[in-house]
Amino acid sequence: MAKYLVLIYGDEQKWDARTAEEEQANMEGHEAFRAAAGASVLGGHELESTTATTSLRADATGRLMVIDGPFAETKEVLGGYYVLDASDLDQAISLAGKLPEVHAGHSGVEIRPIREHG
C-alpha cells in the first residue's frame, strides 16, 4: 500500500458564498467519500480561511520572516486535505474522484504520493 495526499483547492470566495443547502450538500458529499474510502482515509481536515494563514520565509541574510497570508496571490486556495492509504495511484484517483470539489466548476483536487522515509 502507498500513501497519497489529496489536496482540495477552490475559489475561497465561492466557498464562503455557498448557501446553507449548498454547504449541506458539500458535507454530504464528503461523508459519502469517507464512507466509500473506509479505512483508506488515514486523516484529513478542512482548513481555516486564508486570512488565518501565516507563512514563513527567510530573507537574503537567512533571517526568518513571518508573513500574514499565503505565499502567492491566487484565486484557488488550499481548502482541505485527506491522507489516503491506497494500493496504487489508480485506487487513489478512483477514491478522490468521489470528492464534491472535483465536480464543482471552481475547484479541483490534486493527488501527491507521500514519500516514506526510514
N, CA, C and O atoms as CSV, one atom per row, in Angstrom:
chain,resi,resn,atom,element,x,y,z
A,1,MET,N,N,0.847,-1.192,0.000
A,1,MET,CA,C,0.000,0.000,0.000
A,1,MET,C,C,0.884,1.244,0.000
A,1,MET,O,O,1.988,1.239,0.545
A,2,ALA,N,N,0.391,2.281,-0.605
A,2,ALA,CA,C,1.099,3.556,-0.665
A,2,ALA,C,C,0.208,4.637,-0.065
A,2,ALA,O,O,-1.015,4.503,-0.033
A,3,LYS,N,N,0.829,5.695,0.402
A,3,LYS,CA,C,0.077,6.811,0.972
A,3,LYS,C,C,0.057,7.960,-0.028
A,3,LYS,O,O,1.052,8.246,-0.694
A,4,TYR,N,N,-1.101,8.614,-0.116
A,4,TYR,CA,C,-1.294,9.739,-1.024
A,4,TYR,C,C,-1.930,10.896,-0.266
A,4,TYR,O,O,-2.834,10.707,0.548
A,5,LEU,N,N,-1.445,12.081,-0.548
A,5,LEU,CA,C,-2.031,13.296,-0.005
A,5,LEU,C,C,-2.969,13.854,-1.061
A,5,LEU,O,O,-2.550,14.131,-2.185
A,6,VAL,N,N,-4.226,14.019,-0.707
A,6,VAL,CA,C,-5.235,14.571,-1.608
A,6,VAL,C,C,-5.499,16.000,-1.157
A,6,VAL,O,O,-6.037,16.231,-0.074
A,7,LEU,N,N,-5.117,16.953,-1.995
A,7,LEU,CA,C,-5.254,18.373,-1.684
A,7,LEU,C,C,-6.477,18.924,-2.399
A,7,LEU,O,O,-6.644,18.717,-3.601
A,8,ILE,N,N,-7.324,19.618,-1.672
A,8,ILE,CA,C,-8.564,20.151,-2.220
A,8,ILE,C,C,-8.400,21.656,-2.406
A,8,ILE,O,O,-8.209,22.395,-1.440
A,9,TYR,N,N,-8.478,22.104,-3.666
A,9,TYR,CA,C,-8.331,23.518,-3.995
A,9,TYR,C,C,-9.646,24.075,-4.498
A,9,TYR,O,O,-10.465,23.351,-5.065
A,10,GLY,N,N,-9.845,25.377,-4.284
A,10,GLY,CA,C,-11.029,26.016,-4.836
A,10,GLY,C,C,-11.001,27.505,-4.639
A,10,GLY,O,O,-10.075,28.057,-4.045
A,11,ASP,N,N,-12.026,28.145,-5.143
A,11,ASP,CA,C,-12.196,29.588,-5.035
A,11,ASP,C,C,-12.820,29.879,-3.669
A,11,ASP,O,O,-13.994,29.590,-3.436
A,12,GLU,N,N,-12.031,30.443,-2.787
A,12,GLU,CA,C,-12.477,30.683,-1.406
A,12,GLU,C,C,-13.705,31.588,-1.349
A,12,GLU,O,O,-14.572,31.391,-0.497
A,13,GLN,N,N,-13.794,32.566,-2.230
A,13,GLN,CA,C,-14.961,33.460,-2.238
A,13,GLN,C,C,-16.225,32.690,-2.579
A,13,GLN,O,O,-17.286,32.955,-2.013
A,14,LYS,N,N,-16.121,31.737,-3.501
A,14,LYS,CA,C,-17.300,30.929,-3.842
A,14,LYS,C,C,-17.648,29.982,-2.705
A,14,LYS,O,O,-18.825,29.751,-2.428
A,15,TRP,N,N,-16.621,29.425,-2.035
A,15,TRP,CA,C,-16.917,28.578,-0.874
A,15,TRP,C,C,-17.644,29.384,0.192
A,15,TRP,O,O,-18.629,28.914,0.762
A,16,ASP,N,N,-17.165,30.600,0.468
A,16,ASP,CA,C,-17.766,31.441,1.503
A,16,ASP,C,C,-19.170,31.891,1.147
A,16,ASP,O,O,-19.963,32.201,2.036
A,17,ALA,N,N,-19.494,31.931,-0.151
A,17,ALA,CA,C,-20.803,32.416,-0.595
A,17,ALA,C,C,-21.845,31.302,-0.717
A,17,ALA,O,O,-22.977,31.562,-1.126
A,18,ARG,N,N,-21.480,30.069,-0.367
A,18,ARG,CA,C,-22.443,28.970,-0.502
A,18,ARG,C,C,-23.642,29.174,0.407
A,18,ARG,O,O,-23.525,29.699,1.515
A,19,THR,N,N,-24.793,28.749,-0.087
A,19,THR,CA,C,-25.993,28.754,0.738
A,19,THR,C,C,-25.912,27.610,1.747
A,19,THR,O,O,-25.053,26.736,1.637
A,20,ALA,N,N,-26.797,27.624,2.714
A,20,ALA,CA,C,-26.833,26.540,3.698
A,20,ALA,C,C,-27.086,25.203,3.005
A,20,ALA,O,O,-26.514,24.184,3.391
A,21,GLU,N,N,-27.940,25.206,1.984
A,21,GLU,CA,C,-28.237,23.976,1.254
A,21,GLU,C,C,-27.010,23.489,0.483
A,21,GLU,O,O,-26.734,22.290,0.452
A,22,GLU,N,N,-26.274,24.409,-0.138
A,22,GLU,CA,C,-25.060,24.029,-0.862
A,22,GLU,C,C,-23.993,23.498,0.097
A,22,GLU,O,O,-23.290,22.538,-0.216
A,23,GLU,N,N,-23.883,24.121,1.248
A,23,GLU,CA,C,-22.925,23.657,2.264
A,23,GLU,C,C,-23.299,22.259,2.750
A,23,GLU,O,O,-22.431,21.402,2.917
A,24,GLN,N,N,-24.591,22.033,2.976
A,24,GLN,CA,C,-25.060,20.718,3.423
A,24,GLN,C,C,-24.776,19.661,2.359
A,24,GLN,O,O,-24.337,18.558,2.686
A,25,ALA,N,N,-25.022,19.987,1.091
A,25,ALA,CA,C,-24.750,19.040,0.003
A,25,ALA,C,C,-23.257,18.725,-0.066
A,25,ALA,O,O,-22.878,17.579,-0.309
A,26,ASN,N,N,-22.414,19.726,0.145
A,26,ASN,CA,C,-20.970,19.502,0.137
A,26,ASN,C,C,-20.559,18.583,1.293
A,26,ASN,O,O,-19.766,17.660,1.104
A,27,MET,N,N,-21.093,18.836,2.477
A,27,MET,CA,C,-20.774,17.992,3.630
A,27,MET,C,C,-21.233,16.555,3.382
A,27,MET,O,O,-20.523,15.611,3.728
A,28,GLU,N,N,-22.410,16.385,2.787
A,28,GLU,CA,C,-22.899,15.045,2.472
A,28,GLU,C,C,-21.993,14.372,1.445
A,28,GLU,O,O,-21.784,13.160,1.501
A,29,GLY,N,N,-21.458,15.149,0.510
A,29,GLY,CA,C,-20.509,14.604,-0.457
A,29,GLY,C,C,-19.255,14.080,0.217
A,29,GLY,O,O,-18.727,13.034,-0.160
A,30,HIS,N,N,-18.775,14.817,1.223
A,30,HIS,CA,C,-17.583,14.358,1.954
A,30,HIS,C,C,-17.897,13.136,2.812
A,30,HIS,O,O,-17.061,12.244,2.949
A,31,GLU,N,N,-19.082,13.092,3.382
A,31,GLU,CA,C,-19.479,11.906,4.142
A,31,GLU,C,C,-19.543,10.682,3.227
A,31,GLU,O,O,-19.118,9.594,3.615
A,32,ALA,N,N,-20.076,10.858,2.011
A,32,ALA,CA,C,-20.146,9.757,1.046
A,32,ALA,C,C,-18.743,9.328,0.630
A,32,ALA,O,O,-18.481,8.133,0.488
A,33,PHE,N,N,-17.837,10.288,0.432
A,33,PHE,CA,C,-16.450,9.962,0.103
A,33,PHE,C,C,-15.818,9.143,1.217
A,33,PHE,O,O,-15.198,8.112,0.955
A,34,ARG,N,N,-15.970,9.599,2.476
A,34,ARG,CA,C,-15.364,8.874,3.597
A,34,ARG,C,C,-15.962,7.479,3.744
A,34,ARG,O,O,-15.255,6.535,4.094
A,35,ALA,N,N,-17.257,7.346,3.479
A,35,ALA,CA,C,-17.885,6.021,3.549
A,35,ALA,C,C,-17.344,5.106,2.454
A,35,ALA,O,O,-17.088,3.928,2.702
A,36,ALA,N,N,-17.171,5.636,1.253
A,36,ALA,CA,C,-16.656,4.831,0.141
A,36,ALA,C,C,-15.185,4.467,0.359
A,36,ALA,O,O,-14.762,3.358,0.031
A,37,ALA,N,N,-14.417,5.390,0.907
A,37,ALA,CA,C,-12.978,5.164,1.109
A,37,ALA,C,C,-12.702,4.297,2.321
A,37,ALA,O,O,-11.697,3.587,2.353
A,38,GLY,N,N,-13.570,4.339,3.318
A,38,GLY,CA,C,-13.419,3.496,4.503
A,38,GLY,C,C,-12.074,3.666,5.185
A,38,GLY,O,O,-11.644,4.781,5.479
A,39,ALA,N,N,-11.419,2.542,5.431
A,39,ALA,CA,C,-10.147,2.553,6.153
A,39,ALA,C,C,-9.005,3.152,5.336
A,39,ALA,O,O,-7.909,3.347,5.861
A,40,SER,N,N,-9.248,3.444,4.061
A,40,SER,CA,C,-8.209,4.090,3.251
A,40,SER,C,C,-7.954,5.525,3.690
A,40,SER,O,O,-6.878,6.069,3.439
A,41,VAL,N,N,-8.941,6.145,4.348
A,41,VAL,CA,C,-8.748,7.510,4.840
A,41,VAL,C,C,-7.985,7.434,6.157
A,41,VAL,O,O,-8.496,6.935,7.160
A,42,LEU,N,N,-6.760,7.933,6.135
A,42,LEU,CA,C,-5.930,7.939,7.340
A,42,LEU,C,C,-6.069,9.227,8.131
A,42,LEU,O,O,-5.720,9.278,9.310
A,43,GLY,N,N,-6.575,10.260,7.491
A,43,GLY,CA,C,-6.766,11.543,8.156
A,43,GLY,C,C,-7.207,12.582,7.150
A,43,GLY,O,O,-7.237,12.332,5.945
A,44,GLY,N,N,-7.544,13.738,7.658
A,44,GLY,CA,C,-7.942,14.833,6.793
A,44,GLY,C,C,-8.666,15.893,7.572
A,44,GLY,O,O,-9.251,15.627,8.622
A,45,HIS,N,N,-8.625,17.099,7.049
A,45,HIS,CA,C,-9.295,18.221,7.711
A,45,HIS,C,C,-9.629,19.300,6.707
A,45,HIS,O,O,-8.954,19.458,5.690
A,46,GLU,N,N,-10.675,20.036,7.005
A,46,GLU,CA,C,-10.949,21.281,6.300
A,46,GLU,C,C,-10.043,22.330,6.937
A,46,GLU,O,O,-9.800,22.292,8.143
A,47,LEU,N,N,-9.547,23.256,6.142
A,47,LEU,CA,C,-8.651,24.288,6.650
A,47,LEU,C,C,-9.407,25.592,6.877
A,47,LEU,O,O,-10.408,25.863,6.215
A,48,GLU,N,N,-8.921,26.391,7.813
A,48,GLU,CA,C,-9.481,27.716,8.042
A,48,GLU,C,C,-9.197,28.596,6.831
A,48,GLU,O,O,-8.408,28.228,5.961
A,49,SER,N,N,-9.831,29.740,6.777
A,49,SER,CA,C,-9.675,30.698,5.688
A,49,SER,C,C,-8.219,31.135,5.539
A,49,SER,O,O,-7.444,31.076,6.494
A,50,THR,N,N,-7.858,31.572,4.341
A,50,THR,CA,C,-6.503,32.068,4.118
A,50,THR,C,C,-6.210,33.310,4.947
A,50,THR,O,O,-5.044,33.661,5.128
A,51,THR,N,N,-7.239,33.985,5.456
A,51,THR,CA,C,-6.990,35.144,6.325
A,51,THR,C,C,-6.325,34.727,7.625
A,51,THR,O,O,-5.756,35.566,8.324
A,52,ALA,N,N,-6.387,33.441,7.959
A,52,ALA,CA,C,-5.755,32.935,9.179
A,52,ALA,C,C,-4.379,32.323,8.899
A,52,ALA,O,O,-3.765,31.739,9.791
A,53,THR,N,N,-3.898,32.458,7.659
A,53,THR,CA,C,-2.636,31.838,7.255
A,53,THR,C,C,-1.434,32.640,7.728
A,53,THR,O,O,-1.440,33.870,7.684
A,54,THR,N,N,-0.420,31.944,8.174
A,54,THR,CA,C,0.892,32.524,8.481
A,54,THR,C,C,1.916,31.775,7.653
A,54,THR,O,O,1.984,30.546,7.698
A,55,SER,N,N,2.713,32.517,6.893
A,55,SER,CA,C,3.757,31.916,6.058
A,55,SER,C,C,5.123,32.285,6.604
A,55,SER,O,O,5.307,33.373,7.150
A,56,LEU,N,N,6.076,31.385,6.459
A,56,LEU,CA,C,7.449,31.620,6.902
A,56,LEU,C,C,8.379,31.595,5.699
A,56,LEU,O,O,8.256,30.737,4.825
A,57,ARG,N,N,9.306,32.539,5.662
A,57,ARG,CA,C,10.354,32.584,4.642
A,57,ARG,C,C,11.602,33.132,5.297
A,57,ARG,O,O,11.549,33.739,6.366
A,58,ALA,N,N,12.710,32.911,4.648
A,58,ALA,CA,C,13.953,33.518,5.108
A,58,ALA,C,C,14.318,34.626,4.126
A,58,ALA,O,O,14.147,34.473,2.917
A,59,ASP,N,N,14.822,35.746,4.651
A,59,ASP,CA,C,15.288,36.813,3.758
A,59,ASP,C,C,16.683,36.462,3.243
A,59,ASP,O,O,17.196,35.378,3.523
A,60,ALA,N,N,17.288,37.366,2.500
A,60,ALA,CA,C,18.590,37.090,1.871
A,60,ALA,C,C,19.689,36.801,2.878
A,60,ALA,O,O,20.674,36.145,2.542
A,61,THR,N,N,19.537,37.283,4.116
A,61,THR,CA,C,20.551,37.041,5.144
A,61,THR,C,C,20.265,35.786,5.960
A,61,THR,O,O,21.043,35.425,6.843
A,62,GLY,N,N,19.144,35.119,5.663
A,62,GLY,CA,C,18.786,33.919,6.402
A,62,GLY,C,C,17.903,34.182,7.611
A,62,GLY,O,O,17.536,33.253,8.330
A,63,ARG,N,N,17.557,35.456,7.839
A,63,ARG,CA,C,16.698,35.821,8.972
A,63,ARG,C,C,15.259,35.412,8.671
A,63,ARG,O,O,14.765,35.642,7.567
A,64,LEU,N,N,14.593,34.811,9.640
A,64,LEU,CA,C,13.227,34.346,9.492
A,64,LEU,C,C,12.272,35.514,9.367
A,64,LEU,O,O,12.320,36.455,10.160
A,65,MET,N,N,11.397,35.452,8.363
A,65,MET,CA,C,10.340,36.444,8.199
A,65,MET,C,C,9.005,35.733,8.383
A,65,MET,O,O,8.782,34.664,7.815
A,66,VAL,N,N,8.125,36.325,9.171
A,66,VAL,CA,C,6.783,35.807,9.380
A,66,VAL,C,C,5.833,36.707,8.613
A,66,VAL,O,O,5.799,37.919,8.825
A,67,ILE,N,N,5.053,36.097,7.711
A,67,ILE,CA,C,4.184,36.847,6.814
A,67,ILE,C,C,2.749,36.406,7.036
A,67,ILE,O,O,2.463,35.209,7.068
A,68,ASP,N,N,1.848,37.361,7.188
A,68,ASP,CA,C,0.427,37.026,7.263
A,68,ASP,C,C,-0.060,36.680,5.872
A,68,ASP,O,O,0.214,37.406,4.916
A,69,GLY,N,N,-0.778,35.579,5.749
A,69,GLY,CA,C,-1.342,35.190,4.469
A,69,GLY,C,C,-0.524,34.141,3.754
A,69,GLY,O,O,0.584,33.804,4.173
A,70,PRO,N,N,-1.084,33.623,2.661
A,70,PRO,CA,C,-0.386,32.592,1.890
A,70,PRO,C,C,0.754,33.194,1.081
A,70,PRO,O,O,0.849,34.413,0.940
A,71,PHE,N,N,1.629,32.324,0.546
A,71,PHE,CA,C,2.778,32.764,-0.242
A,71,PHE,C,C,2.368,33.525,-1.487
A,71,PHE,O,O,2.907,34.599,-1.757
A,72,ALA,N,N,1.436,32.997,-2.243
A,72,ALA,CA,C,1.137,33.542,-3.568
A,72,ALA,C,C,-0.266,34.137,-3.611
A,72,ALA,O,O,-1.176,33.694,-2.910
A,73,GLU,N,N,-0.407,35.143,-4.447
A,73,GLU,CA,C,-1.736,35.675,-4.741
A,73,GLU,C,C,-2.343,34.760,-5.799
A,73,GLU,O,O,-1.836,34.675,-6.917
A,74,THR,N,N,-3.397,34.097,-5.453
A,74,THR,CA,C,-4.016,33.160,-6.382
A,74,THR,C,C,-5.503,33.085,-6.101
A,74,THR,O,O,-5.938,33.311,-4.971
A,75,LYS,N,N,-6.270,32.777,-7.102
A,75,LYS,CA,C,-7.711,32.663,-6.923
A,75,LYS,C,C,-8.072,31.357,-6.213
A,75,LYS,O,O,-8.940,31.331,-5.340
A,76,GLU,N,N,-7.392,30.275,-6.602
A,76,GLU,CA,C,-7.654,28.993,-5.960
A,76,GLU,C,C,-6.725,28.818,-4.769
A,76,GLU,O,O,-5.516,29.028,-4.866
A,77,VAL,N,N,-7.309,28.431,-3.650
A,77,VAL,CA,C,-6.534,28.232,-2.430
A,77,VAL,C,C,-6.744,26.808,-1.922
A,77,VAL,O,O,-7.708,26.136,-2.291
A,78,LEU,N,N,-5.839,26.372,-1.084
A,78,LEU,CA,C,-5.953,25.059,-0.461
A,78,LEU,C,C,-7.023,25.135,0.621
A,78,LEU,O,O,-6.919,25.939,1.547
A,79,GLY,N,N,-8.039,24.306,0.504
A,79,GLY,CA,C,-9.153,24.356,1.442
A,79,GLY,C,C,-9.234,23.172,2.376
A,79,GLY,O,O,-9.934,23.233,3.387
A,80,GLY,N,N,-8.538,22.099,2.065
A,80,GLY,CA,C,-8.575,20.922,2.921
A,80,GLY,C,C,-7.751,19.811,2.312
A,80,GLY,O,O,-7.192,19.955,1.225
A,81,TYR,N,N,-7.679,18.700,3.025
A,81,TYR,CA,C,-6.870,17.584,2.553
A,81,TYR,C,C,-7.335,16.280,3.181
A,81,TYR,O,O,-8.006,16.264,4.213
A,82,TYR,N,N,-6.961,15.196,2.533
A,82,TYR,CA,C,-7.103,13.851,3.080
A,82,TYR,C,C,-5.772,13.145,2.892
A,82,TYR,O,O,-5.041,13.432,1.944
A,83,VAL,N,N,-5.461,12.235,3.781
A,83,VAL,CA,C,-4.343,11.318,3.592
A,83,VAL,C,C,-4.968,9.943,3.355
A,83,VAL,O,O,-5.712,9.429,4.191
A,84,LEU,N,N,-4.651,9.362,2.202
A,84,LEU,CA,C,-5.217,8.070,1.825
A,84,LEU,C,C,-4.140,6.998,1.818
A,84,LEU,O,O,-2.991,7.262,1.464
A,85,ASP,N,N,-4.515,5.798,2.207
A,85,ASP,CA,C,-3.677,4.618,2.058
A,85,ASP,C,C,-4.328,3.811,0.941
A,85,ASP,O,O,-5.391,3.222,1.135
A,86,ALA,N,N,-3.693,3.782,-0.223
A,86,ALA,CA,C,-4.283,3.133,-1.397
A,86,ALA,C,C,-3.296,2.137,-1.978
A,86,ALA,O,O,-2.086,2.260,-1.782
A,87,SER,N,N,-3.812,1.159,-2.685
A,87,SER,CA,C,-2.945,0.133,-3.270
A,87,SER,C,C,-2.061,0.706,-4.361
A,87,SER,O,O,-0.940,0.239,-4.564
A,88,ASP,N,N,-2.561,1.728,-5.073
A,88,ASP,CA,C,-1.780,2.361,-6.130
A,88,ASP,C,C,-2.460,3.682,-6.508
A,88,ASP,O,O,-3.500,4.040,-5.956
A,89,LEU,N,N,-1.852,4.391,-7.454
A,89,LEU,CA,C,-2.397,5.678,-7.871
A,89,LEU,C,C,-3.792,5.527,-8.456
A,89,LEU,O,O,-4.637,6.398,-8.248
A,90,ASP,N,N,-4.055,4.453,-9.179
A,90,ASP,CA,C,-5.380,4.250,-9.763
A,90,ASP,C,C,-6.460,4.209,-8.689
A,90,ASP,O,O,-7.534,4.785,-8.863
A,91,GLN,N,N,-6.179,3.525,-7.575
A,91,GLN,CA,C,-7.162,3.483,-6.494
A,91,GLN,C,C,-7.308,4.857,-5.857
A,91,GLN,O,O,-8.422,5.258,-5.520
A,92,ALA,N,N,-6.212,5.588,-5.683
A,92,ALA,CA,C,-6.285,6.941,-5.117
A,92,ALA,C,C,-7.118,7.842,-6.014
A,92,ALA,O,O,-7.919,8.634,-5.517
A,93,ILE,N,N,-6.943,7.734,-7.331
A,93,ILE,CA,C,-7.737,8.524,-8.276
A,93,ILE,C,C,-9.205,8.148,-8.184
A,93,ILE,O,O,-10.076,9.017,-8.172
A,94,SER,N,N,-9.476,6.860,-8.120
A,94,SER,CA,C,-10.859,6.393,-8.031
A,94,SER,C,C,-11.544,6.944,-6.786
A,94,SER,O,O,-12.689,7.393,-6.849
A,95,LEU,N,N,-10.843,6.909,-5.656
A,95,LEU,CA,C,-11.419,7.421,-4.411
A,95,LEU,C,C,-11.569,8.938,-4.448
A,95,LEU,O,O,-12.644,9.458,-4.151
A,96,ALA,N,N,-10.508,9.652,-4.808
A,96,ALA,CA,C,-10.538,11.121,-4.808
A,96,ALA,C,C,-11.545,11.649,-5.819
A,96,ALA,O,O,-12.072,12.749,-5.650
A,97,GLY,N,N,-11.813,10.889,-6.853
A,97,GLY,CA,C,-12.802,11.303,-7.848
A,97,GLY,C,C,-14.207,11.419,-7.291
A,97,GLY,O,O,-15.081,11.997,-7.937
A,98,LYS,N,N,-14.437,10.882,-6.107
A,98,LYS,CA,C,-15.742,10.965,-5.455
A,98,LYS,C,C,-15.934,12.275,-4.672
A,98,LYS,O,O,-17.044,12.572,-4.230
A,99,LEU,N,N,-14.867,13.053,-4.502
A,99,LEU,CA,C,-14.978,14.300,-3.732
A,99,LEU,C,C,-15.820,15.322,-4.488
A,99,LEU,O,O,-15.676,15.454,-5.703
A,100,PRO,N,N,-16.699,16.050,-3.789
A,100,PRO,CA,C,-17.566,17.011,-4.474
A,100,PRO,C,C,-16.793,18.129,-5.167
A,100,PRO,O,O,-17.279,18.686,-6.151
A,101,GLU,N,N,-15.615,18.466,-4.682
A,101,GLU,CA,C,-14.845,19.553,-5.284
A,101,GLU,C,C,-14.347,19.209,-6.689
A,101,GLU,O,O,-14.053,20.107,-7.479
A,102,VAL,N,N,-14.251,17.916,-7.002
A,102,VAL,CA,C,-13.837,17.508,-8.344
A,102,VAL,C,C,-14.875,17.963,-9.365
A,102,VAL,O,O,-14.536,18.280,-10.505
A,103,HIS,N,N,-16.127,17.993,-8.957
A,103,HIS,CA,C,-17.220,18.258,-9.880
A,103,HIS,C,C,-17.719,19.697,-9.829
A,103,HIS,O,O,-18.592,20.065,-10.615
A,104,ALA,N,N,-17.187,20.521,-8.925
A,104,ALA,CA,C,-17.567,21.929,-8.864
A,104,ALA,C,C,-16.755,22.687,-9.906
A,104,ALA,O,O,-15.599,22.346,-10.160
A,105,GLY,N,N,-17.338,23.689,-10.497
A,105,GLY,CA,C,-16.664,24.412,-11.567
A,105,GLY,C,C,-15.495,25.264,-11.124
A,105,GLY,O,O,-14.676,25.661,-11.953
A,106,HIS,N,N,-15.398,25.554,-9.841
A,106,HIS,CA,C,-14.372,26.476,-9.341
A,106,HIS,C,C,-13.323,25.794,-8.465
A,106,HIS,O,O,-12.529,26.475,-7.817
A,107,SER,N,N,-13.307,24.487,-8.437
A,107,SER,CA,C,-12.366,23.812,-7.546
A,107,SER,C,C,-11.848,22.544,-8.192
A,107,SER,O,O,-12.296,22.150,-9.270
A,108,GLY,N,N,-10.911,21.916,-7.531
A,108,GLY,CA,C,-10.325,20.694,-8.030
A,108,GLY,C,C,-9.521,20.006,-6.956
A,108,GLY,O,O,-9.412,20.501,-5.834
A,109,VAL,N,N,-8.960,18.872,-7.296
A,109,VAL,CA,C,-8.245,18.045,-6.343
A,109,VAL,C,C,-6.891,17.665,-6.936
A,109,VAL,O,O,-6.792,17.333,-8.117
A,110,GLU,N,N,-5.865,17.717,-6.117
A,110,GLU,CA,C,-4.510,17.297,-6.507
A,110,GLU,C,C,-4.137,16.087,-5.658
A,110,GLU,O,O,-4.403,16.059,-4.457
A,111,ILE,N,N,-3.523,15.090,-6.284
A,111,ILE,CA,C,-3.092,13.881,-5.580
A,111,ILE,C,C,-1.573,13.826,-5.646
A,111,ILE,O,O,-0.985,13.887,-6.726
A,112,ARG,N,N,-0.944,13.709,-4.479
A,112,ARG,CA,C,0.516,13.632,-4.438
A,112,ARG,C,C,0.930,12.428,-3.604
A,112,ARG,O,O,0.452,12.258,-2.482
A,113,PRO,N,N,1.814,11.590,-4.141
A,113,PRO,CA,C,2.337,10.485,-3.341
A,113,PRO,C,C,3.128,11.031,-2.153
A,113,PRO,O,O,3.803,12.056,-2.251
A,114,ILE,N,N,3.028,10.335,-1.053
A,114,ILE,CA,C,3.800,10.704,0.151
A,114,ILE,C,C,5.054,9.846,0.153
A,114,ILE,O,O,4.983,8.623,0.039
A,115,ARG,N,N,6.186,10.488,0.281
A,115,ARG,CA,C,7.469,9.777,0.327
A,115,ARG,C,C,7.696,9.305,1.759
A,115,ARG,O,O,7.707,10.098,2.701
A,116,GLU,N,N,7.876,8.003,1.896
A,116,GLU,CA,C,8.130,7.421,3.212
A,116,GLU,C,C,9.629,7.382,3.457
A,116,GLU,O,O,10.385,6.946,2.589
A,117,HIS,N,N,10.064,7.825,4.609
A,117,HIS,CA,C,11.478,7.767,4.994
A,117,HIS,C,C,11.639,6.755,6.125
A,117,HIS,O,O,10.754,6.584,6.963
A,118,GLY,N,N,12.759,6.110,6.123
A,118,GLY,CA,C,13.047,5.222,7.242
A,118,GLY,C,C,12.850,3.839,6.901
A,118,GLY,O,O,13.053,2.961,7.741
